[in-house]
Amino acid sequence: MSMMMKVLKIILIIILLFSMKDVLINGQGKDNSFSKPSRIGVFWHSFFSRVLMGPFYQSYFNQLPLKGNEKVLDFGCGWGAEARILAKKLCKGGRLACLDISPQWIAETKEVLKKYNNVDYYVGDIVVLNIPESSFDAVCIHIVLHDIDVNLRPDIVKAIARIIKPGGHLYIREPLMAERQISASSIESLMNKAGLLERSVKFKRSFWYGEIVEMVFEKKGE
Ligand SMILES: C[S@@+](CC[C@H](N)C(=O)[O-])C[C@H]1O[C@@H](n2cnc3c(N)ncnc32)[C@H](O)[C@@H]1O
């Protein structure tokens, strides 16, 4: 095949992937949600996050101020992309807990993390799961909140705040989507109502997600 044909093929694949961007990012499951992914959805998101999005995850999670001995919850762990980085970071006696509403994603994350023995798993709704109060030093919410119905968010955020130790932190990164009612001020308001105080906010741009926000919150001390 001539060089010209090869280049043309690559360009066509890029155009195809780009035209599918919204479908691929916004969900593949029967109900168009991330929680019930199709098999192609599982395959695509694993490939997407590990290969195409590797630097997007690495750069964010590697700069989190974790010493390695903390207890951290990855809320909405999905296909385990950030969990792999976190499990490695928590190698100095720390523990990672991966929580997802979807049994399929938890199964995928377990497969991805099978070589780590510092990981626990929770499947289901954090509002009803009986996780002990003040049991985590930090919680990460990565590209999850915008996927949750706006009416469910207050109870979910309160349940998350409940399990963070006083003085502990919540790290959140979300795409800003007016149509999903997710903005930096709506996140701040939800967190404040749950007793979490904003410590930092950064606005960035991502090729896949457009405008994103990275925020850090701290749970009020006793
Ligand atoms: C867009 S994915 C992000 C996955 C992962 N955090 C990442 O950045 O690669 C959103 C994830 O949140 C999960 N999710 C949605 N609603 C949830 C809820 N109420 N509780 C826990 N997980 C939830 C979905 O099942 C899905 O795995």
The ligand as an SDF file (V2000), in Angstrom:
LIG
                    3D

 27 29  0  0  0  0  0  0  0  0999 V2000
  -18.0220    8.6440   33.0650 C   0  0  0  0  0  0  0  0  0  0  0  0
  -17.7440    7.2790   34.0830 S   0  0  0  0  0  0  0  0  0  0  0  0
  -16.2060    7.7440   34.8640 C   0  0  0  0  0  0  0  0  0  0  0  0
  -15.4220    6.5710   35.3210 C   0  0  0  0  0  0  0  0  0  0  0  0
  -14.0700    6.9060   35.9530 C   0  0  0  0  0  0  0  0  0  0  0  0
  -14.2290    7.7010   37.1450 N   0  0  0  0  0  0  0  0  0  0  0  0
  -13.1420    7.5860   34.9580 C   0  0  0  0  0  0  0  0  0  0  0  0
  -12.9710    8.8100   35.0390 O   0  0  0  0  0  0  0  0  0  0  0  0
  -12.5850    6.9050   34.1040 O   0  0  0  0  0  0  0  0  0  0  0  0
  -18.9330    7.4880   35.3590 C   0  0  0  0  0  0  0  0  0  0  0  0
  -19.0010    6.3030   36.3100 C   0  0  0  0  0  0  0  0  0  0  0  0
  -19.8350    6.6550   37.4250 O   0  0  0  0  0  0  0  0  0  0  0  0
  -20.6430    5.5450   37.7470 C   0  0  0  0  0  0  0  0  0  0  0  0
  -21.8180    6.0330   38.4740 N   0  0  0  0  0  0  0  0  0  0  0  0
  -22.8940    6.6920   37.9920 C   0  0  0  0  0  0  0  0  0  0  0  0
  -23.7620    6.9480   38.9790 N   0  0  0  0  0  0  0  0  0  0  0  0
  -23.2150    6.4660   40.1210 C   0  0  0  0  0  0  0  0  0  0  0  0
  -23.6180    6.4370   41.4820 C   0  0  0  0  0  0  0  0  0  0  0  0
  -24.7730    6.9670   41.8860 N   0  0  0  0  0  0  0  0  0  0  0  0
  -22.8050    5.8500   42.3840 N   0  0  0  0  0  0  0  0  0  0  0  0
  -21.6230    5.3110   41.9890 C   0  0  0  0  0  0  0  0  0  0  0  0
  -21.1860    5.2950   40.7200 N   0  0  0  0  0  0  0  0  0  0  0  0
  -21.9710    5.8750   39.7950 C   0  0  0  0  0  0  0  0  0  0  0  0
  -20.9630    4.8950   36.4150 C   0  0  0  0  0  0  0  0  0  0  0  0
  -21.3890    3.5500   36.5520 O   0  0  0  0  0  0  0  0  0  0  0  0
  -19.6220    5.0380   35.6960 C   0  0  0  0  0  0  0  0  0  0  0  0
  -18.7910    3.9540   35.9590 O   0  0  0  0  0  0  0  0  0  0  0  0
  1  2  1  0
  2  3  1  0
  2 10  1  0
  3  4  1  0
  4  5  1  0
  5  6  1  0
  5  7  1  0
  7  8  2  0
  7  9  1  0
 10 11  1  0
 11 12  1  0
 11 26  1  0
 12 13  1  0
 13 14  1  0
 13 24  1  0
 14 15  1  0
 14 23  1  0
 15 16  2  0
 16 17  1  0
 17 18  1  0
 17 23  2  0
 18 19  1  0
 18 20  2  0
 20 21  1  0
 21 22  2  0
 22 23  1  0
 24 25  1  0
 24 26  1  0
 26 27  1  0
M  CHG  2   2   1   9  -1
M  END
$$$$
